[in-house]
Amino acid sequence: MKKKDIIFRDTISLRGPSIWTYPPAIESWIDIGELEDLPSNKIPGLYERLTAWLPSLVEHRCNYDERGGFLRRLEEGTWAGHILEHVVLELMTQAGLPDGFGRTRETTTRGVYKLVVSNFHEECTRLALDIGRELLLAAIHDEPFDLAEAIRPLRRKVDRKYLGPSTAAIVNAAEARKIPHIRLLDDGNLVQLGYGAAMRRIWTAETDQTSAIAETISRDKDLTKELISSVGVPVPEGREVDDADDACEAAEDIGYPVVVKPTDGNHGRGVFIDLKSADDVRKAYAIAVEEGSGVLVERSIQGIEHRLLVIGGKLVAANRSDLITVTGDGKSTVQTLIDTQINIDPRRGTTELHPLSIIRIDTAAQMELDRQKLTADSVPEAGREVLIQRNANHAFDCTDEVHPDTAAVASLAARVVGLDIAGIDLVCQDISQPLASQGGAIVEVNAGPSLLMHIKPGIGKPRPVGQAIVDNLFAAGQSGRVPLVGVSGTHGTNAVAKLIARLLYLSAQYVGLACRDGIFLGRRQVQKTSAANWEGGRRLLLNRAVEAAVIENGADVILGQGLSYDRCAVGVITNIVPADEDLARWDVQPTGGEYYTTHRSIFRTQVDVVLPDGHAVLNAEDELVADFAELCDGEVIFFACDAANPVLVAHLAAGKRGVTVADNRIVLRSGSDEIRLCRLVDAPYIGKAKAPPKIANVLAGVAAGWALGLSQDVLTTGVKTFGLALPDPATLLAQRAKNPQPARKPATARK
């Protein structure tokens, strides 16, 4: 290792909640070597070089929680690991990623730190770490560094790999409603919202409710016109043509001006409007025929093009396009005028993050210039207005101006085609007036419309289109979640997870179990190798059939992979026995201060992810576990073999719930009320030996079932059959059919 160097010793991808944070993160172990003796205030010029290259570091508040907080730390003296954390976060922000999380903590080895940053996409994050290291070392050694050149590949990777703005808007809206999401493609916009049987899927602005037939219809412009016109939606007169001669004939029949466009094109490619001569029609036809499987010639509707977004039959946003023009100065060419008057606008760019596109002299623009007897190299006289593009960016939000009748017509068009999300293109003079009174018409109905124009309009206020899509997929009160139980601890987790799965199975739910014995769906084992890991849990959550999930997680999973779920309905901690956990490779200390990872900080992760309306099931007889009660966002249910356990007694005295043993029976208590389930000897798993660890496992499983609202009958049957083979599902159904039982309410304590 050379002097004043930073070496990455290990990099761990935490794909779910971990000891650091809820979202995915990258944990890098870095060795700063001799820099351990050189905090920032001892490196001449470091502050000046970093702030010159990254002036926006002033926005990093750091632990002072004030603007400029990190720069204050930099002046006072902080170490290279902490500096690298902030540099990487800033690089990711400048590359187009959201603001992220960062943390740097020392290990027990001098000069080695755990550096943790948000992981929005693994390839992007790892590249940002590499670039950040190069930048920081250049600043430390007073070497030149070209930030613009260094960050360019990161921006390209973010553009290719991270969620597009339309998809991100939907995902952000889902997160605002606490609906979880799973990205299904590493570099695409296919995303699952929700878990298991409660899931929905989106692909940009298409959903699993978007009919394949409706999408096919929308691509066929002629068929779309035929269908929507049959219910009274105004459309332009026109027909599909066979060749250029037929196109000219159709134009003559319709009457100039006309529009020429592909029958199944999209994104405006190959669309030519306001054509006034046969020569223009022929030129347009030659290009349009290459963009689709056929060509339409339609009457040109006089007015301005608008894009209306209809979601679930309701208008949620509307934008108006504008004509793109430049004004001559008698000195500059048309191309120069475009660059200096139009493309200089910072809202224009080549990525999806820009609401407006760069204007280029394409075929359509060249045709407009031809009409004006100009070329890209022409120099218009001073004051002359030159039209560059007619159907330009939809830059102006006009949602509040749309006439109710026009909104109703757009909604009708979307319903007739069958689209749950539709981009309706219409042309009219005044969007605040009904279409019929001004000769306006709907010219296209599009599936998978872009949302960016509504999220970031050039002029006007953004519209909550992502929220509208999420609300259309999930009714009020729906969370996209299935009952999910996470089981963690040192011992007994496998047995507890299997008992909880048994209880859910007996309650007639299709349950998925991921544990050390593999993956089980219902009573069928589909994987025999250990699934007590991120991959096993995620496999359950991707399964549309799973109505409830139980996932076992050990310390290694939390430290090396992260949990496979963002939150859970029930989190169970069986016990924590530091002496029995070999976690040396993670540099875990049995106890210690806030700067070191401890056994307590590992397992509290399972409690941290319990939903506010969920439950933590905790071992009252384990001091480390019992202390987690104050960290839980939901309700706590304690379990203890000893009914006189002081933690349990105090908990019950406060009117809260617990599960224990009394008179050799399993007892559910809520304050002073109780339910007696069955005798210990009736539980095959416990057996005659009545070993306290096995009793504790059963109590934990019963407490989880109680938290899930399972009935007393289910809890009792589960305990009495756990350890025995269950009859096959067909036999169970047959027995239920012969002896139907009335529905039972969830177990409630009684005096």
N, C-alpha and C positions, 0 to 999 in steps of 0.2 A: 504494500500500500504506500503510494507516494505521499509526501507531506501535504497537509491541508487538502485532503481528498474526502469524498463522501462515497461510501460503498454500500450498495444494496445487498444485504446478506440474505434476505428472504422476502417474498411477497405473497401475502395470503389474500385470497378473494373471499370476502364475507358476503354471501349472496342474500342475506336476510338479517333480521334483528340480531345484534351481537352485544357484547359487553360495552360497545362504544356508542351505538346509535341504532335507531329503528331501520332506516333504509340501508341498502347495500353499501359496502365500503371496501376499500383496499387498505390492508394493514401491511406496511413495509417496515422491515427491520433494517435500520441504517446504522452504519458505523462511521462516525465522524472523525475518528482517529485523533490527530493532534489538535483539531478544532475544538475539542473538549476544553482545551486550555485557552481558547481564543473566542470569547463572546464577542458579539457584534461591535461593542464600543471599543474593542482593542484592535480592530482591523481598520486601518486608516482608509477613508474614502468609501467604505462599504455602504454607508447610509446614503451618500450622495449618488452613487452609481445605481443602487436599487431604485431610489425614488425617481431618478431620471428615466430609467427604462420602464418602470411600472408606477407612474404617478398615482394611479388609481388605488394603490395600496393604502392610501389615506382613508379609504372607505372601510377598511378592516378594523373593526372595533376591538377585537381581541378581549382579554379578560378585564380590561378597564371599562368595557362596555360604553365606549364613546368614540365618536369619529376621530380618526387619527390614533386610536389606542395602540394598534400594532406598531406604528412608527415611533410612538413614545417608548415602547418596549425595545425597539431597535436602537434608539438613542441611549437608553439606560444600560443596555447590554442583555442580549438573549442569545441562545445557542443555535447552531446551524440547522439542527433538526426542526426547530420551531420556525425558523426563517423559511426553510424549504417548504414546510406545510403551507404557509401563506402565499409563497410564490406559485406553487402548484394550483392552489385554489383560484388565484387571480388569472393564471394562464387558461384554466378551464372556462372561467367566466368570459374572458376575451374571445375564446373560441366558439362561444355561443351556447354553452351549457348553463343551467341555472346556478344560482348561488349554492354553495355546498357547505358541508360540515368538515371540520378539521380538528385534529387533536394530536399532540405529541407528548409521549410519556417515556421516561427513562426506564431502562431495564436494570437488572442487578449487575450487569457487566458495564464497566465504566466506558463511556463513549458510544454505547449502543442504545438506540432509541426505537420505540415503536411509533411510527408516523402513520396516522390514519386520515384518509380523505374520502369524501363521497365518491361512489362508483356508479356514475350514470350509465357508463358503458365501459367494459373492461379494457378494450383496446385503446380507447380515448384516454382513460385514466392512466394507464401504464405509459403511454406516450407523453402525457403531461408530466409525469414524474421524471422521465428521462430528460425532457427539455428543461424542466425546472432545475434539475441538478446541474446541467450545463450552464444555465444562466447564473445560478448562485456561485458556482466555482469561478466563472468569468468575473463576477463582481468581487469575489474574495481576492483573486489574483490580479485584479486590475487589467483584465484583458478585454479586447473589443468583443462585442456581441451584437449581432443583427437580429433584433427581436422580431421584426416583421417577417424576415426569412425563416426564422426558427419556428414561429407559430403557424406559418402557412400550412404545413402538413397536418397539424392538429385541427385546424379549421376544416380542411378537406375531409378528414376522418369523421369529425363531428357531423358534417353535412351528410355524409354517407351512412353513418352508423346510428346516430341518435334519432329519436322520434321526430317526425315532421311536425310542423306547427299545428296542423289540423288535429292530428292524433294526440299531440301533447295537450291541446286545449281540452280534449275529451277526458284524457287521463287525469289532468289537474282537477277537472270538475268532479270526477269520481272520487278523487282523494279528499276533496272538500266535503263530500258526503260520507267519508270514511269507508268507501267501497274499495276493497283491495284490487290490485291489478297485477297481471303477469304478462310480460312480453314474450310472445311465442316465436318470434323470429329475431335472430341476432342483429340483422341489419334491415329489418322491414317494419311495417306499421300494423302488423297483426297482433292484437292485444286482447287478452282475456280480462274481463271485469268480473270480479267475484270468484267464488270457489265452488267446485263440485257441481251439484245439481242446481245451485243458485246462480251459476255463471251466465254471462252473455259475452259475445265476442264482437269486436269492431275491427275494421281494416280501413284506416283513414276515416272517411265519412260514409262508409258502408257498414252495416251491422248484420248480425245473424237473422234479422228480420227483413233484410233487403232481398226481395225475391229475385232469383236468377231469371225468371221469365220477365219480370218488370225491368230488370237491367237490360235484357236483350231487346225488349220493346223500345226502351229509351235510346238505344244505339241506332235503331232504324227510324230515322227522322220522318220518313213518309208514313210509316205505320203509326207512329206517335201522333202525327197530325190527323190522320184518319180517325183514330180512336177518340182523341179529345174534342175534335170538331163535332163528332156525333152527339156529344152531350151539350153542345152550345158554346164551347170555348172558342173564341175568335182566333183563327190562324190565317196566315197569308196564303193566297191562292198560289198554286204551283204544282209541279209534278216531277217525277224522276225521268231523266233523259238517257238516251242510249249512246250518243256521241256528240261531238261539237256542233254538227249541223242540226241535230235534234235540239240541242240546247238553244241555238239561235232561233229555231222555229218556236220553241216554247216561250222564249223571251218576247217574240213578236206577238204571240197569242195573248200573253199576260199583259204586255205593255211595259215599256221601260219607265223607270229604272227597275232592275231586278237584282236578286241575290243568287249567287252560285255557290254551292257548298256540297261537301260529301254527304251521302245519305247516312253514314255511320261514323262520322268524324267526331273529334272531341277537342277540348281546349282551344277552340277557334282556329285550328289548323285547316288551311285550305278554304276558308270562308271569305268570300268577296262580296261586298255590299255596294249598293247604289251604282250598279253598272248601267251605262247609258248607251252602249253601242254594241253591235255584233262583234266587233274586233275585241272589245273588252271581255265579252262573254267567252269567246274562243280562248283567249289567254287564261282566263280564270278556270275554264273547264280543264285545260291541260294540266293545271296544278291540282285542282280539286280531285280529279280522277285518280291521282297517285296517293291521296290521303285516305281513301275509303274504297268500299266495294261498288259504289255507284255515285251518281251526281244528281242533285236536286237543283231546279231552277224555280225561284219563287218571286212573287211580287215584293218589291222593296217597300217596307213600311216606313213612312216618314216619321222621324222622331229620334229619340235617344234610347240606346240600349240599356236595359236594367237587368239586374240579376236578383231574383227573389229566392230566399232560402225557406223551404217549407219542411218542417219536422213534425212528424206525427199528426199531419193534417192541419198544422197551424203555421202561419207566417211568423218567423222569428227574426228575420233580418232582411234588409234590402239595400242594394248599392246601385248607383247610377254611374255609367261610364262617361267619359269626356272625349272630345276631339283633341288630338295631339297636333299642335301647331307651333311653328317658330316664326319669329319676326326678323326679316332681313335688316342688315345694317349697311349694305352696300360694299362690304369688305370680306365677309366670311362666307364660306361655302355652306351648302345645306347641311352637310355632314358635321361641319364645325359648329353650326348653330344648334344642331341636335345635341352635340356633346356639351356645349356650354350653357344652353338654355333648358334642356330637359334632363339629360343623363347625370348632370351634376347634382340633382336632387338626392339627398342621402337616403330617401325612402326607396330609391330604385337600386336594384342589385340583381345578382344572378342566382341567389340562393332563395330557399323557401322562407327565410326569415325576413325578406324584403317585401313589403306590401305592393310595391310597384316594380314593374320589369324594366330592364334596360331597353330603350327603343333602338332598333336596328332597321336599316333600309332593306327589308325583305321584299319578296315578290309583290305583296299587297301594297307596301309603301311605295315601291317603284312604280306601280300602276297609278297611284295617286299623283306622283311626281310627273309621270308621263302626261297625265291629263292637264297638268299645269305647265307642260312643256319645259320641265326642269329635270336635272339629274342630281346625284349626290354631290357632284363637283360644281354645280351651278352656284353663282353668287347673286342672290336676290337683291333687288334694290332696297334702299333704306325704307323701312316702314311697311314693306309688303308682307302680308301674312301668308305663310305657306302651310297647307294641310299635309301632315305626314301620315296620320293614321285615323281612321274613323271609329272602328270598334276597338277602342283602346282600353286600358286598365279600368276596372270598375273601382274608382278611387273614392267616390263620395257616398257616405252613408246617408240613406234617405228612408230609413225604416219608419220613422214617425210621420212621413208624408204620404205613405201608401193609402189609397182610398180603400175603405172596407170592401167594396164590391170587387175591386181588383185583387185584394188579398183572397177573397172567396173564390174567384176564378182560378187563381194560382193553386190554391188548395185542392180544388176540384180536379185540375189537370194532374196533380201528383197522385191523387186517389185513383183516377181512371187508369193511369199507367201502372199503378200498384206500388209506388215507391214510398218507403217510410221516411227517407231523407231525399229531397229533390232540389236541384238548382233549376229554377224556372227563368228562362231568358225571354224577356218580352220587350217590345219596342213601342213607345208611345211618346207623345209630346209632353204630357204632364202626368206624372205618376199620382198626383193628388186627385185626379179626376177618373171617373169610370172609363174603361177601355172602349166600350161601344160608342160613346159619345165623341170620341176623337179618332176613331179608326185604328186604334192600337191592336196589337195581336201578340199572342204567345208564339215564339218562333222555335223554341226548343225546350225539352224537359230532360234534365241530365241526372244520371245516377252518380254517386260518389263525388259531389261537388266540392270544390275547394272552399275551405272555411277561412282562409287567411284574410281575404278581403273584408270579412266581417269582424275578425279578431283584431286586425290592424288596418283599418281603413285609412286611406291617404288623408281624408278630411272627414271629421265627424267622430262620434263616440263609438268605441268598441261594443259589440253585442255579445251576450253570454251564450253563444251558440253551443259550446261544449256542454254547458249545464243543461241546455234544452235537449241535447241528445241523450245525456245520462238520465234525465228525468223521464224521457220517453221510453228508455229501456228498463228503468227501475221505478216502480210506483212509489209514492210517498210511504215512508216507513220501511221499505225494502233496503237491505244492506248488502245484498249479494253474498251473504255468508251462510254457511251451514254450521250446525253445532260442531265445534272443533275443540278437542282436548289435547293439551300438550303435557307430557309427563316427563319430569326431570328429577335427578337426584343421583346419589351414589349407588344405593342398593334398592332392589325391589321394583325398579321401574318397568321391567318387562312384564312381571306378573300383574302389576297394577294396570298397565295399558291393556293387557289382554282381558282383564276382568271388566274394565269399562267398556271395551268393545263388545263383550258378551252381553252386558246390560243393554246397550244400544240395539244390539241384534234382537234381543227379546222384546224390545219395545217396537218391533216391526219397522225399524229403519235400516236402509241399506248402508251398512257401515264399512268404511275402509280403515284398516289398521296397518300402520308402518312401525315395525318394532325389530328387535334383534333377531327374531325368528323369521323375518321376511315380511312380505306384504300379503294381507288377507282382504278379500272383498266378499262381504257376507261371511259365509263359512268356507269359501274357496281360497286356498293358498295359491297365489299367482307368482310368488317369488320366494325362494328358499334361502337365499343369502341375506345377510343382515340389511335391513332397510331403516335402521334407526339413524338416519342421516338426512341431509338436505334433499338428496335426490329421491329417496323413498317418500318423504313427506310431500314433495312437489308432485310426484306421480299421482298421489291421491287427489290433490287439489285440482289437477287437470282433468279428472274423470267426471264426466257429466252425470254418471249414475250414482255417485257417492252423495248420500244424504246426510251423513255425519262422519267425522274423521277423528281418529285417535292416533297421535304421533309421539313416539318415544324419542327423547333427545338426551344424549349424554354430554358431559363436559367437553369432550373432544369436538362434538358437533358445534356447540356454541362458540368455541374458541377458533375452530378451523374452517367452518362453513357458514355459520349463522343459521338461525331458525328458518324453516321452509315456509313459514306463515308470518304475516305482519302482526296479527292480533289473534287471540283465542277466547273462546267462551269460558273455558275452565283451564287453569294452570295448576298442575299438581307438583309439589316438591316432596319427595318421600323422606329424604334425609341427606345430610352432608357429612361425609367422613373423610377429611383431608388425608389422613394416613393411608387410606385405601385407594386414592386417586394418583396415578403416576402421570403428572402433568409437567414434568421437568422441561420437556421440549418447548412448552409455551412460556417458560420462565414464571410459573405461577408460584406464589408464596402462600403458605397456610394463612398467615395474617400479615398485616402491614398497612402502610399509609395509603393515601389516595393515589400515589404515583406508581403503585405496583398492582398487578393483577392478582387477586386473591380468590379462593374458592367461593367466598360469599359473593363477590362481584360477578362471578360466572353464573351462578344459579339464580341470582335475582333477576336475570334477563327473562326467565320464564314468568316471573311475577310481573315484571314491567309491561309485558305484552297482553296482560289480561284486560279485556274490554271494560269500560265503565259499568256496563250492565252485566258483567261476567263475575266469575268467582275464582278465588285462589284457595286451593285445598292444601293446607299446611300441617306439618307434623308438630304438634304442640310440645312433644317431648324432646325435640331437637332444638337447642337454643339458637343456633344459626338460622334454622328454617323459621322458627317462630318469630324472629325479629323482622321477617319480611312483611308481616301483616301491615305495618304502617306504610309500606311502599305500594300497596295494591290499590288500583283505581276502582276496583269493584268490591264485592262482599268477600269476607274471609270465612271459610269453614275450617275449623281445626279438627284434627283427629288425634286420639291418644288412647293407648291401651289402658292406661290408668285413669279412671274417672276422677280421681282426686288431684290430677295434675294441676298445679296452680295457674298455669297459663290458660288451660281449658276452663277451669272454674271461673276465673275472672271474665273470660270471654262470654260464658253463658250468663253470668250475673249481669252483664250489660245487655242481655236480651238477644244475643247473637247465637249462631248455630254451631253445633259440634257433633262428632260421631265418636262413640266410646264403647266400653264394655261395662255392663252391670249385671250381676247375678249370672255370669257366664252367658250373657246374651248381647248381641249387637244392638246398640241403642242410638237412636237419632234424637238429639235434644236441641230445642230452640228455647232459650231462656230456661224456664222451669217446666216447660212442656216436653213430652217425650213420646217416641214411637219405638216399640220393641219389635225388631224384625224376626230374629230366629236365634236359636242356641248356637254356640260355637261348635258344638259337636255335630250340628247339622251341616256344617260347611266342609265338604270333602277336601278342599285345598288346605284348610287349617289342620285337619286330622286330629287324632287323639293326643298327639304331643303338645298341641296348642302353643307352638313356638311363637314368642312375641313378635319376631319379624314378619311371620306369615299373618298373624292377626292384624298387625299394622297395615300390611298390604291390602287386606280385605277392607279394613276401615277406610283407607284412602280411596279405594275404588267405589265403595258405597257412598262416600261423601261426594265424589264427583258425579255419580248418578243422581244423587239428591239435588245437587246444584243444577243439573240439567232438567230437573222437573220430572224425572221418571217416577212411575207409580210405586206404591209400597209392594204390590204384587210382583212387579218386575225386579225390584231390588231383592226381595226375598228369594224369588226363583233364581236369580243370578247367583246369589251367594250359595244356594243349595245345589247348584249344578256346576259351579266353577270347579274344575278339577275332574269333571266327568265329561264324557263325549255327549254332545247334543245330538238329538235325532236330526235327520236331514230335513231341509226346508219343506219338502213335499209332505213328510209325515206331520210336521208341525201344523201346516195349513189344513191337513185333513182333520187333525185333532181339534183345531179351532172351529172348523166347520161343524163338527159333531157336537161340540160343547161351547157354543158362543157365550162370551162373557160380556157383561155390560162394561162400557167405558169407565175406567177408573181415573179419578183425579190424581194429580201428582201428590206424593207423600207430604202430608202436613202434620205437624206435631199436635198432639192433644194432651190434655191434662189427664 
